[in-house]
Each structure stands twice: as C-alpha cells, then as structure tokens.
Amino acid sequence: MITITERAATHIQNFLNNRGKGEGIRLGVRTSGCSGMAYTLEFADGALPEDMVFEGFGVKVFVDPKSHVYLDGTELDYTKEGLQEGFKFANPNVKDECGCGESFHV
C-alpha cells in the first residue's frame, strides 16, 4: 500500500491542473546513486495494465509491481523546510540512505 498526505495531494493536483491533463502520478524506483536506488516521480495520464493504483485525497498514485516491492508501506508527503521544498518519502523498507539523501538501499 502507498499512502499520500493531504499536502502532497494538493500539490500534485495543482501540478495536474496547470498541466491541463493527467490522472495522477507514477511513483517508481530505479538503480542509481551511491546507495543503489532512487525514487522516480512523473505525471501519469492513465494506468498501465500491470499498475497498482492507490488513491488519497482525490489523487491517484500508479506503481508498477517491480517498484512496489521496494515501496510498499511508503507515505508520500510534500514538505517545505527553510528554502528547501519538495516531495518526501517515508519508506519503512529503507535500510540505509546516502549522505546527500538522493538514493537509498533496502
């Protein structure tokens, strides 16, 4: 299961409204960085046949089954801390993260 906070949903919905189309976002992982894996986030115009679909606060999150193995239980939030703002992933599967926070290991 993937959950999304109200803040993240509001931010995503604003992006989709400005874009003028889209059903939600696609969340995944890819091999990258010094710890092995990095999150991917992109607009989704619809579900692919193999996608798992999660919804929160009116926003759909599409996840492929291979990524779901690493993302199960993750909460997607949107935070603003000082001059830094962006999406934050609370992933219970993460065992270690790199110092820059760009990649993780499960």
TORVEXBA-535312 format. One record per residue: residue in one letter; x, y, z of N, C-alpha, C, O in turn. Coordinates in steps of 0.1 Angstrom, whole numbers, padded with zeros to 4 digits, always signed. Layout:
N
AXYZXYZXYZXYZ ...
//
This chain:
106
M+0008-0012+0000+0000+0000+0000+0009+0012+0000+0019+0013+0007 I+0005+0022-0008+0011+0035-0008+0001+0046-0003-0010+0045-0008 T+0005+0054+0006-0003+0065+0010+0002+0079+0007+0014+0080+0004 I-0007+0088+0007-0003+0102+0003-0009+0111+0013-0021+0110+0017 T-0001+0121+0017-0007+0131+0026-0015+0141+0019-0014+0143+0006 E-0023+0149+0026-0032+0159+0020-0023+0170+0014-0027+0175+0003 R-0012+0173+0020-0003+0184+0014+0002+0179+0001+0002+0187-0009 A+0007+0167+0000+0012+0161-0013+0001+0161-0023+0004+0164-0035 A-0011+0156-0019-0022+0155-0029-0025+0169-0035-0028+0170-0047 T-0026+0179-0026-0029+0193-0030-0019+0198-0040-0022+0203-0051 H-0006+0195-0037+0005+0200-0046+0004+0192-0060+0006+0199-0070 I+0002+0179-0059+0001+0172-0072-0011+0176-0080-0010+0178-0092 Q-0023+0179-0073-0034+0183-0081-0032+0197-0087-0037+0199-0098 N-0025+0206-0080-0021+0219-0086-0013+0217-0099-0015+0223-0109 F-0003+0208-0098+0006+0205-0110-0003+0200-0121-0001+0204-0133 L-0012+0190-0118-0020+0184-0129-0029+0195-0135-0031+0195-0147 N-0035+0204-0126-0044+0215-0132-0036+0224-0141-0041+0228-0151 N-0023+0227-0137-0015+0236-0145-0011+0229-0158-0010+0236-0168 R-0009+0216-0157-0005+0208-0169-0017+0207-0179-0015+0206-0191 G-0029+0207-0173-0041+0206-0181-0046+0192-0185-0056+0190-0192 K-0039+0182-0180-0043+0168-0182-0036+0159-0172-0026+0163-0165 G-0040+0147-0171-0034+0137-0163-0043+0132-0152-0052+0139-0147 E-0041+0119-0149-0049+0112-0138-0043+0112-0125-0049+0110-0115 G-0029+0114-0125-0022+0113-0112-0007+0113-0115-0002+0119-0124 I+0000+0106-0106+0014+0105-0107+0019+0090-0107+0012+0081-0102 R+0030+0088-0113+0036+0074-0114+0048+0075-0104+0057+0083-0106 L+0048+0066-0094+0059+0065-0085+0066+0052-0087+0060+0041-0089 G+0079+0053-0088+0087+0041-0090+0101+0042-0084+0104+0052-0077 V+0110+0032-0087+0124+0033-0083+0132+0029-0095+0128+0022-0104 R+0145+0034-0095+0154+0030-0105+0168+0028-0098+0170+0033-0087 T+0177+0021-0105+0190+0019-0100+0198+0032-0102+0198+0037-0113 S+0203+0037-0091+0210+0050-0092+0217+0053-0079+0214+0047-0068 G+0226+0063-0079+0232+0069-0067+0242+0060-0060+0244+0049-0064 C+0247+0065-0049+0257+0058-0042+0251+0047-0033+0259+0039-0028 S+0238+0047-0030+0232+0037-0021+0225+0026-0029+0220+0017-0023 G+0223+0028-0042+0217+0018-0050+0204+0021-0057+0202+0017-0069 M+0195+0028-0051+0182+0030-0057+0178+0045-0055+0181+0051-0045 A+0170+0050-0064+0164+0063-0063+0150+0063-0067+0145+0055-0075 Y+0142+0072-0061+0128+0073-0064+0126+0080-0078+0134+0089-0082 T+0116+0076-0085+0112+0083-0097+0097+0088-0095+0089+0081-0089 L+0094+0100-0101+0081+0105-0099+0078+0113-0112+0086+0121-0116 E+0067+0109-0119+0063+0116-0131+0048+0116-0133+0041+0109-0126 F+0043+0125-0141+0029+0126-0144+0024+0113-0151+0032+0106-0158 A+0012+0109-0148+0006+0097-0154-0008+0101-0160-0016+0107-0153 D-0009+0098-0173-0022+0101-0180-0032+0090-0178-0043+0091-0183 G-0027+0079-0173-0036+0067-0171-0028+0056-0166-0016+0056-0165 A-0035+0045-0162-0029+0033-0157-0024+0024-0168-0031+0023-0178 L-0013+0018-0166-0009+0007-0175-0015-0006-0170-0019-0007-0158 P-0016-0016-0178-0023-0028-0174-0018-0035-0161-0026-0040-0154 E-0005-0034-0159+0001-0040-0147+0002-0032-0135+0006-0036-0124 D-0002-0019-0136-0001-0010-0125-0010-0013-0113-0021-0019-0114 M-0005-0010-0101-0013-0010-0089-0017+0005-0087-0008+0014-0089 V-0029+0007-0083-0034+0021-0082-0038+0024-0068-0046+0016-0062 F-0033+0034-0062-0036+0039-0048-0042+0053-0050-0037+0060-0058 E-0051+0056-0041-0057+0069-0042-0058+0075-0028-0061+0069-0018 G-0055+0088-0027-0057+0096-0015-0060+0110-0018-0053+0116-0026 F-0070+0115-0011-0074+0129-0012-0076+0133-0027-0073+0144-0031 G-0082+0124-0035-0086+0126-0048-0074+0125-0059-0076+0128-0070 V-0063+0121-0054-0051+0119-0063-0048+0105-0065-0047+0098-0054 K-0045+0100-0077-0041+0086-0079-0026+0085-0080-0020+0094-0086 V-0021+0074-0074-0007+0071-0075-0006+0057-0081-0011+0047-0076 F+0001+0057-0093+0003+0045-0100+0017+0039-0098+0027+0046-0098 V+0018+0026-0095+0030+0020-0091+0031+0006-0099+0022-0002-0098 D+0042+0004-0106+0044-0009-0112+0048-0020-0102+0053-0016-0091 P+0044-0032-0104+0047-0043-0094+0061-0044-0090+0064-0047-0078 K+0071-0042-0099+0085-0044-0095+0089-0033-0085+0097-0035-0076 S+0084-0020-0087+0087-0009-0078+0080-0011-0065+0085-0008-0054 H+0068-0017-0066+0060-0018-0053+0067-0027-0043+0065-0024-0031 V+0075-0036-0047+0083-0044-0038+0091-0036-0028+0093-0038-0017 Y+0097-0025-0034+0106-0016-0026+0098-0004-0020+0103+0002-0011 L+0086-0002-0024+0078+0010-0020+0066+0006-0010+0060+0016-0005 D+0063-0006-0009+0052-0010-0001+0053-0004+0013+0063-0005+0020 G+0042+0003+0017+0042+0010+0030+0046+0024+0030+0046+0031+0040 T+0051+0029+0019+0056+0043+0017+0045+0053+0018+0034+0052+0013 E+0048+0064+0025+0039+0076+0026+0046+0087+0018+0058+0090+0021 L+0039+0093+0009+0044+0104+0001+0039+0117+0007+0027+0119+0009 D+0048+0126+0010+0045+0139+0016+0051+0150+0008+0060+0147+0000 Y+0047+0162+0011+0053+0174+0005+0057+0183+0016+0048+0187+0024 T+0069+0187+0017+0074+0195+0028+0081+0207+0023+0086+0208+0012 K+0081+0217+0032+0089+0229+0030+0096+0232+0042+0090+0235+0053 E+0110+0232+0041+0118+0234+0053+0128+0245+0049+0138+0242+0042 G+0126+0257+0054+0135+0268+0050+0134+0271+0035+0123+0274+0031 L+0145+0271+0028+0144+0274+0014+0142+0261+0006+0141+0262-0007 Q+0142+0249+0012+0141+0237+0006+0126+0232+0006+0120+0232+0016 E+0121+0228-0006+0108+0222-0006+0107+0211-0016+0114+0212-0026 G+0099+0201-0014+0098+0190-0023+0091+0178-0017+0087+0179-0005 F+0090+0168-0025+0084+0156-0020+0093+0148-0011+0105+0148-0013 K+0087+0142-0001+0095+0135+0009+0089+0121+0010+0076+0119+0010 F+0097+0111+0010+0092+0097+0010+0095+0091+0024+0107+0090+0028 A+0085+0086+0031+0087+0079+0044+0085+0064+0040+0074+0059+0040 N+0096+0058+0037+0096+0044+0033+0101+0035+0044+0113+0035+0047 P+0093+0026+0049+0097+0017+0060+0107+0006+0056+0112-0001+0064 N+0109+0004+0043+0118-0006+0038+0132-0002+0037+0141-0010+0035 V+0135+0011+0038+0148+0017+0036+0157+0012+0048+0154+0014+0060 K+0168+0006+0045+0178+0002+0055+0189+0012+0056+0195+0014+0067 D+0192+0020+0046+0203+0029+0046+0201+0039+0035+0196+0036+0024 E+0205+0052+0037+0204+0062+0027+0218+0069+0025+0227+0068+0034 C+0220+0074+0014+0233+0081+0011+0233+0094+0019+0222+0099+0023 G+0245+0100+0021+0246+0113+0028+0238+0124+0021+0234+0133+0029 C+0237+0124+0008+0230+0135+0002+0215+0133+0001+0208+0143-0002 G+0210+0122+0005+0196+0119+0005+0190+0116-0008+0178+0115-0009 E+0198+0114-0019+0193+0112-0032+0190+0097-0035+0182+0094-0044 S+0196+0088-0027+0194+0074-0030+0193+0066-0017+0196+0071-0006 F+0189+0053-0018+0186+0045-0007+0189+0031-0010+0191+0027-0021 H+0189+0023+0001+0192+0008+0000+0182+0001+0008+0179+0005+0019 V+0176-0010+0003+0166-0018+0010+0172-0032+0013+0166-0040+0020 
//
